[in-house]
Amino acid sequence: MTTTEMQSKIGSQLRILRINAGYVAGEKFSLDNGLNRTSYWAWENGRNITIQSFLRLLEIHNLTPVEFFKLIEERSNKQSNGKDNQKVDCDRACS
């Protein structure tokens, strides 16, 4: 997997977490959590994120880094098997 592909998966997972937390709009999520809305949009779209910002997002979602990357791995495995049943299908709902 390339760096660009992994950044895209991280961004998609951030989007899924936001939507599953009840936020349709990234702008509202970023404002409610004290995040720069432009930066947050960039992170969801696979742009570079600092470790500090990444850890802040994990704190917001009550996840450890291991739990976060496990979600990505599980989603990737389910997609490979045609069984992506996370609460939100981000490929359709987030476009």
N, C-alpha and C positions, 0 to 999 in steps of 0.2 A: 504494500500500500504506500502510495506517495504521501508526502507531507500535505499537498493540496487536498488529496482525498480525505485524509484524517481531519484536516481543518473543516472540511465540509461536513463530515460526520459529527464533529463536535458542535458545529453551528446548528445542525438539524436537531441534535439532542437537546440543545438549549431551547430551541423553539418548541419542541415537544413538551419539555418541562414547564415552560411558560404557559402554554395552552392548557396543559393538564392542571395547572394551578388556578385556572379560571380567567386568564387574561387573553382575550382575543387580540388585543393590540399591544405590540411591543412597546409603544410609547407610554402607555398607561403603566405597564409593568416597570419600565425604567424609572418613571417619575415616582411611583409608589415605593421604590427600593433605593432611591438616591443614586441612580446610575445616569450617566450621560446617554441620552436617547440615541444620538448618532453613533456613539461607540457601541451601544448595545445592538443596534441594527447591524453594524459591521460584524460583530461577533457571531450573530445568528447566521450571517451570510458567509461564514468561513474565513473572515479576515483575522489577522493576528490579534491575540489577546495576551495581556501580561499575566504572569502567574498570580499576582495580587488580585487582579480583576476576576480571574478564573476562580480563585479560592473564595472570593466574595460571593460569586454566583452560587457556588456549591453550598456556602453557608446559608444563603437565602432559601435554597431548596432542601436544606438539611441532608446533604449528601457528602460522603467522603469522596476523594478522588477515585478510590478503588470502586466504589459503588457506581459512580458516574460512568467510568469506562466499562464496567460490566454491563450497564444498560446499552451502551453502544455495541458491545460485542454480541449481546443477546439479540438486539435488533438486527444486526448484520447477519447472524446465523438464521434468524427467522425469515429474513428476506431471501436468503439463499435457498431456503426450503419452501418459499412461497407462503409463509405463515406469519406475517408481521401483524401481531394482534395487540400492539401497545395501544393504549387508550386512544391516541390520535394517530392516524395515518398521515404523517407529515408530508409525504409526497403529493397527496391530494389536497389536504386541508391548509397547507402552509404556502402554497404557490401563489 
